[in-house]
Amino acid sequence: MRVVASVECRMSSRRLPGKHVKSLLGRPMLYRLLERLRRGRCADVICLATSTDQSDETLVRVAEEAGVAAYRGPLEDVLSRVIGAAREVEADVIAEITGDCPLIDPGIVDAVVDRYLKGGYDYVTNVLDELTFPVGFDVQVFSLTLLEEVSRLTSDPQDRENVTSFIYRNPQRYRLLNVRAPRALDRPRYRLCVDYPQDFDLIEQIYRALYPRDPAFTARAIVELLDSRPDLANANNSMPNAFEWPSSGGKADQEVLALA
């Protein structure tokens, strides 16, 4: 099966416009995210899923600079955009990642994809019902065929924008699995996505501390840094989550993720 790491991204963020091109050690934040994903082994291709809005032309240029594919689709109908991106690169399986997670760990992405390919589930993620990983290590894996079915079944704008909400709201229809963090990464209180200026400031400090020594720094290194630096760990924890975490009403199976 051909796997695409699909990165949803647009310039018109409501909370922090232009965040994806803010400079992070001399490169756009989006570039750093794509740079990390390229170190993974399970994705056959990486594709930026952005919009046809003129403002997103700059994101396409960042993708080109990072050496990854780009697909442009509807601004608000993100579900259609992700389907279009997967079709464009002839993928069978989608590992969905959002563009506001510049510390995404390719090892976690690989492990979630591996668990999906092992079989038994239609949808495998690490953020369903019970959050155990730090916020910002999020990945959802499912097939293109499944997402095409979802597209036929729902026209709800909420489902179209959130891509996977129809799946986990229908546990009677789909087999759902949430993979929990191993003990060393079980830090749901750490907020490592970028929705507010305080978030970006923290991400920048983490990059400055870890990237010069090891550009391929891992989730484990990030957690160890934050464990040793409460001032960093608490720098943005007063900020509200920008969205509700996925919930199946407790219907998803749970197991601890096996990391290499």
C-alpha positions as CSV (number, residue, x, y, z in Angstrom):
1,M,0.0,0.0,0.0
2,R,1.2,3.5,-0.8
3,V,1.1,5.8,2.2
4,V,1.0,9.6,2.0
5,A,1.8,11.9,4.9
6,S,-0.8,14.6,4.2
7,V,-0.1,18.0,5.8
8,E,-3.2,20.3,6.1
9,C,-2.1,23.9,6.0
10,R,-3.4,27.3,5.1
11,M,-2.3,30.9,5.6
12,S,-5.6,32.2,6.9
13,S,-5.4,31.0,10.4
14,R,-7.9,32.8,12.6
15,R,-5.8,32.8,15.8
16,L,-2.3,33.4,14.4
17,P,-2.4,34.4,10.7
18,G,0.8,33.6,8.8
19,K,2.1,31.3,11.5
20,H,3.2,28.7,9.0
21,V,5.8,31.0,7.5
22,K,7.1,32.5,10.7
23,S,10.9,32.0,10.8
24,L,12.1,29.1,12.9
25,L,15.9,29.1,13.0
26,G,16.0,30.8,9.6
27,R,13.4,28.6,7.8
28,P,9.6,28.9,7.7
29,M,7.8,26.8,10.4
30,L,6.2,24.7,7.7
31,Y,9.6,23.9,6.3
32,R,10.7,22.6,9.7
33,L,7.7,20.4,9.9
34,L,8.2,18.9,6.5
35,E,11.9,18.5,7.2
36,R,11.0,16.3,10.2
37,L,8.5,14.3,8.3
38,R,11.1,13.5,5.6
39,R,13.1,11.6,8.1
40,G,10.3,9.0,8.5
41,R,10.3,5.6,6.8
42,C,6.6,4.7,6.4
43,A,5.4,7.5,4.2
44,D,6.1,6.8,0.5
45,V,5.3,10.5,-0.3
46,I,4.6,13.7,1.6
47,C,2.0,16.1,0.3
48,L,1.0,19.5,1.4
49,A,-2.8,19.8,1.3
50,T,-3.4,23.5,1.0
51,S,-6.1,25.7,-0.6
52,T,-6.6,27.5,-3.9
53,D,-6.7,30.8,-2.1
54,Q,-4.1,33.2,-3.4
55,S,-2.6,33.6,0.1
56,D,-1.6,30.0,0.1
57,E,0.8,30.3,-2.9
58,T,3.6,31.0,-0.5
59,L,3.0,27.7,1.2
60,V,3.3,25.9,-2.1
61,R,6.7,27.6,-2.6
62,V,7.8,26.3,0.9
63,A,6.8,22.8,0.0
64,E,8.8,23.0,-3.2
65,E,11.7,24.3,-1.3
66,A,11.4,21.3,1.1
67,G,11.2,18.9,-1.8
68,V,7.6,17.6,-1.2
69,A,4.5,17.5,-3.3
70,A,1.7,20.1,-3.0
71,Y,-2.0,19.9,-3.8
72,R,-4.5,22.8,-3.8
73,G,-8.2,22.4,-3.1
74,P,-11.1,24.1,-1.4
75,L,-10.3,26.5,1.4
76,E,-13.1,25.3,3.8
77,D,-13.8,21.8,2.6
78,V,-10.7,20.3,4.0
79,L,-12.1,16.7,3.5
80,S,-12.2,17.2,-0.2
81,R,-8.8,18.8,-0.1
82,V,-7.2,15.7,1.6
83,I,-8.9,13.3,-0.8
84,G,-7.6,15.4,-3.7
85,A,-4.1,15.3,-2.3
86,A,-4.1,11.5,-1.8
87,R,-5.5,11.0,-5.3
88,E,-2.9,13.3,-6.8
89,V,0.0,11.2,-5.4
90,E,-1.8,7.9,-5.9
91,A,-1.9,7.0,-2.2
92,D,-4.0,4.2,-0.7
93,V,-3.4,5.2,3.0
94,I,-3.4,8.7,4.5
95,A,-1.5,9.7,7.6
96,E,-3.1,13.0,8.4
97,I,-1.0,15.7,10.1
98,T,-1.9,19.3,10.7
99,G,0.4,22.1,9.8
100,D,0.5,23.6,13.3
101,C,2.6,20.7,14.7
102,P,6.2,21.7,13.9
103,L,7.6,19.2,16.4
104,I,5.9,16.2,14.9
105,D,8.0,13.1,15.5
106,P,8.4,10.9,12.4
107,G,9.0,7.9,14.7
108,I,5.5,8.4,16.2
109,V,4.0,8.8,12.7
110,D,5.8,5.6,11.6
111,A,4.5,3.6,14.6
112,V,0.9,4.7,14.1
113,V,1.1,3.8,10.4
114,D,2.6,0.5,11.3
115,R,-0.2,-0.2,13.7
116,Y,-2.8,0.7,11.1
117,L,-1.1,-1.6,8.5
118,K,-1.1,-4.4,11.0
119,G,-4.8,-4.5,10.5
120,G,-8.0,-4.8,12.5
121,Y,-9.0,-1.2,12.4
122,D,-10.4,1.4,10.0
123,Y,-9.0,4.4,11.8
124,V,-6.0,4.6,14.1
125,T,-4.9,7.7,15.9
126,N,-3.2,8.9,19.1
127,V,-5.8,11.6,20.1
128,L,-9.1,9.8,20.4
129,D,-11.1,9.8,23.7
130,E,-8.0,9.8,25.9
131,L,-5.1,12.2,25.3
132,T,-1.7,10.9,26.6
133,F,0.9,12.2,24.1
134,P,1.9,15.9,24.3
135,V,-0.4,18.1,22.2
136,G,1.3,18.5,18.9
137,F,2.4,14.9,18.2
138,D,-1.0,14.2,16.6
139,V,-1.5,11.8,13.7
140,Q,-4.6,10.0,12.3
141,V,-4.3,7.1,9.8
142,F,-7.1,5.8,7.5
143,S,-7.6,4.7,3.9
144,L,-8.4,6.9,1.0
145,T,-11.3,4.5,0.3
146,L,-12.7,5.2,3.8
147,L,-12.4,9.0,3.4
148,E,-14.1,8.8,0.0
149,E,-17.0,7.0,1.6
150,V,-17.2,9.6,4.3
151,S,-17.3,12.3,1.6
152,R,-20.4,10.6,0.1
153,L,-22.1,10.2,3.4
154,T,-21.8,13.7,5.0
155,S,-22.3,17.2,3.8
156,D,-22.1,18.7,7.3
157,P,-19.7,21.7,7.2
158,Q,-18.2,20.6,10.5
159,D,-17.4,17.2,9.1
160,R,-16.0,18.7,5.9
161,E,-13.7,21.0,7.7
162,N,-12.5,18.6,10.4
163,V,-12.0,15.7,7.9
164,T,-12.4,12.7,10.3
165,S,-15.2,13.7,12.7
166,F,-17.8,11.6,10.9
167,I,-15.6,8.6,11.4
168,Y,-15.1,8.7,15.1
169,R,-18.7,9.9,15.7
170,N,-19.9,6.6,14.1
171,P,-18.2,3.9,16.1
172,Q,-21.0,1.5,15.2
173,R,-19.9,1.8,11.6
174,Y,-16.1,2.0,11.9
175,R,-13.5,0.1,13.9
176,L,-11.6,2.7,15.9
177,L,-8.3,2.4,17.8
178,N,-6.5,5.0,19.9
179,V,-2.9,4.3,20.7
180,R,-1.7,5.6,24.0
181,A,1.8,7.0,24.8
182,P,4.4,4.8,26.4
183,R,5.3,6.0,29.9
184,A,8.3,8.0,28.7
185,L,6.1,10.2,26.5
186,D,3.0,10.3,28.6
187,R,2.8,14.1,29.0
188,P,-0.6,15.4,27.9
189,R,-0.1,18.6,29.8
190,Y,2.7,19.7,27.4
191,R,1.3,21.9,24.6
192,L,3.5,21.7,21.5
193,C,1.1,22.9,18.7
194,V,1.0,26.5,17.5
195,D,-2.2,28.4,17.9
196,Y,-1.1,31.4,19.8
197,P,2.1,33.6,19.9
198,Q,3.0,32.0,23.3
199,D,3.0,28.6,21.6
200,F,5.4,29.7,18.8
201,D,7.7,31.2,21.4
202,L,7.9,27.9,23.2
203,I,8.5,26.0,19.9
204,E,11.3,28.4,19.0
205,Q,13.0,27.9,22.4
206,I,12.8,24.1,22.0
207,Y,14.4,24.3,18.5
208,R,17.1,26.6,19.8
209,A,17.9,24.2,22.6
210,L,17.9,20.9,20.6
211,Y,18.3,21.5,16.8
212,P,21.9,22.7,16.8
213,R,23.1,19.5,18.5
214,D,20.8,17.1,16.6
215,P,18.5,18.3,13.8
216,A,16.7,14.9,14.1
217,F,15.9,15.4,17.8
218,T,13.1,13.1,19.0
219,A,10.0,13.4,21.0
220,R,11.9,11.8,23.9
221,A,14.5,14.6,23.7
222,I,11.7,17.2,23.8
223,V,10.0,15.6,26.8
224,E,13.3,15.3,28.7
225,L,14.0,19.0,28.0
226,L,10.6,20.1,29.3
227,D,10.8,17.8,32.3
228,S,14.0,19.5,33.2
229,R,12.8,23.0,32.5
230,P,9.4,23.7,34.2
231,D,9.7,27.3,33.1
232,L,9.5,26.2,29.5
233,A,6.9,23.5,30.1
234,N,4.6,26.0,31.8
235,A,5.2,28.9,29.4
236,N,2.0,28.4,27.4
237,N,-0.1,26.0,29.5
238,S,-2.6,28.8,30.4
239,M,-3.7,29.0,26.8
240,P,-7.0,27.3,25.9
241,N,-7.1,24.4,23.4
242,A,-8.2,25.8,20.1
243,F,-10.5,22.9,19.3
244,E,-12.3,20.0,21.0
245,W,-10.4,16.7,21.1
246,P,-11.9,13.8,19.1
247,S,-14.3,11.7,21.0
248,S,-16.1,8.4,20.1
249,G,-17.9,8.5,23.4
250,G,-15.5,5.9,24.8
251,K,-16.2,3.4,22.0
252,A,-12.6,3.3,20.6
253,D,-10.3,0.5,21.6
254,Q,-7.2,1.6,23.5
255,E,-3.6,0.2,23.5
256,V,-0.1,1.4,24.2
257,L,1.8,2.4,21.1
258,A,4.8,0.3,20.3
259,L,7.7,2.6,19.4
260,A,10.9,1.4,17.8
